[in-house]
Amino acid sequence: MSEDTNDLAAADGERDPPSQVGRFLYSGILAYMAVDGFKNNAKRVEIAESKGVPMAEHAVPFVTGMLFVANLGILFWKYPRISAGALVVFFVGTTPAIHNFWTMEGKERNDNKINFLKNVALLGGAIVFLAEADRDS
């Protein structure tokens, strides 16, 4: 597309979705997290219960499913606002509740700090996708 065509497409609200490679890489991590969550559901429920998550036996598989479906929305850029918004909700809700490293010591503290920071980075990516989806609407 020429520069003028790009400007016209952007003015009509027809913009190209964010980088396909970037979405694939981001979604690959989220898919791994979701599949791992489903495989280790019992352990995840146990951890959530120990953190005081209400109805953990229902909440954990629900948010894991939300993560997986929202991930597909980002990958295929379908319903991107809802998908990115769901990811923001997922990371804002689970990260401080599950990876509260500031209450821990030793190796457990370090491991949870790494996971906390990883999730914050993934939250940042979700916020970028949400902003891109808002620009498309």
C-alpha positions in Angstrom: 0.0 0.0 0.0 1.1 3.5 -0.7 1.4 6.0 2.1 -1.8 7.7 0.8 -3.7 4.4 0.8 -2.5 3.7 4.3 -3.8 7.0 5.5 -7.1 6.5 3.8 -7.5 3.0 5.2 -6.6 4.3 8.7 -9.2 7.1 8.3 -11.9 4.5 7.3 -11.0 2.4 10.4 -9.5 -0.3 8.3 -6.1 -0.8 9.8 -3.8 -3.8 9.7 -3.8 -5.8 12.9 -0.6 -5.7 15.1 2.3 -7.8 13.9 1.3 -11.4 13.2 4.7 -12.6 14.4 4.3 -10.6 17.6 0.8 -11.9 18.2 2.0 -15.5 17.5 4.9 -15.2 20.0 2.7 -13.6 22.7 -0.1 -16.1 22.1 2.3 -19.0 22.2 3.3 -18.1 25.8 -0.3 -17.7 26.8 -1.3 -21.0 25.2 1.4 -22.8 27.0 0.3 -21.2 30.3 -3.3 -22.2 29.7 -2.6 -25.8 28.7 -0.2 -26.2 31.6 -3.0 -24.7 33.9 -5.5 -27.3 32.6 -2.9 -30.2 33.0 -2.1 -29.1 36.6 -5.6 -27.9 37.6 -5.6 -29.7 40.9 -2.3 -28.2 41.9 -3.4 -24.7 40.8 -6.7 -25.1 42.7 -4.7 -26.1 45.8 -2.4 -23.0 45.5 -5.4 -20.7 44.9 -7.2 -22.1 48.0 -4.0 -21.6 50.1 -4.1 -17.9 48.9 -7.7 -17.5 50.0 -9.2 -17.4 46.5 -13.0 -18.0 46.9 -14.5 -21.0 45.1 -11.1 -21.9 43.8 -12.3 -25.2 42.4 -14.5 -23.2 40.0 -12.5 -20.0 39.6 -9.2 -21.6 38.5 -10.6 -23.6 35.5 -12.8 -20.6 34.6 -9.9 -18.1 34.5 -7.7 -20.7 32.7 -10.3 -21.1 30.1 -10.7 -17.3 29.8 -6.9 -17.1 29.3 -7.0 -19.7 26.6 -10.0 -18.2 24.7 -8.7 -14.6 25.0 -5.4 -15.8 23.7 -7.0 -17.1 20.6 -8.7 -13.8 20.1 -5.4 -12.0 20.1 -3.8 -14.6 17.9 -6.5 -14.4 15.2 -7.3 -10.7 16.0 -11.0 -11.6 16.5 -12.9 -9.5 19.1 -9.6 -7.9 20.0 -11.0 -5.4 22.6 -12.8 -8.2 24.5 -9.8 -10.5 24.2 -7.2 -8.0 25.3 -9.6 -6.7 28.1 -10.0 -10.3 29.3 -6.3 -10.7 29.5 -5.9 -7.4 31.4 -8.5 -8.7 33.9 -6.8 -12.1 34.1 -3.3 -10.6 34.9 -4.6 -7.9 37.2 -6.6 -10.4 39.2 -4.3 -13.3 39.4 -0.8 -11.8 39.5 -0.9 -10.1 42.9 -3.1 -12.8 44.4 -1.0 -15.8 43.4 2.5 -14.4 43.1 2.6 -12.3 46.3 6.4 -12.7 46.6 6.6 -9.9 49.2 5.1 -12.2 51.8 7.6 -15.0 51.1 11.3 -15.8 51.8 14.1 -17.6 50.1 13.7 -19.6 46.9 9.9 -19.4 47.1 10.2 -15.6 47.2 12.6 -15.5 44.2 10.5 -17.9 42.1 7.3 -16.0 42.7 9.0 -12.6 42.1 10.1 -14.0 38.6 6.6 -15.1 37.9 5.1 -11.8 39.1 7.4 -9.8 36.9 6.7 -12.1 33.9 3.0 -11.6 34.4 3.5 -7.8 34.7 5.3 -7.9 31.3 2.5 -10.0 29.8 0.0 -7.5 31.3 1.9 -4.7 29.5 1.5 -6.6 26.3 -2.2 -7.0 26.9 -2.5 -3.3 27.5 -0.7 -2.6 24.2 -3.1 -4.9 22.4 -6.1 -3.2 24.0 -4.8 0.2 22.9 -4.4 -1.2 19.3 -7.9 -2.7 19.4 -9.3 0.7 20.5 -7.6 2.4 17.6 -9.3 -0.1 15.2 -12.8 0.7 16.5 
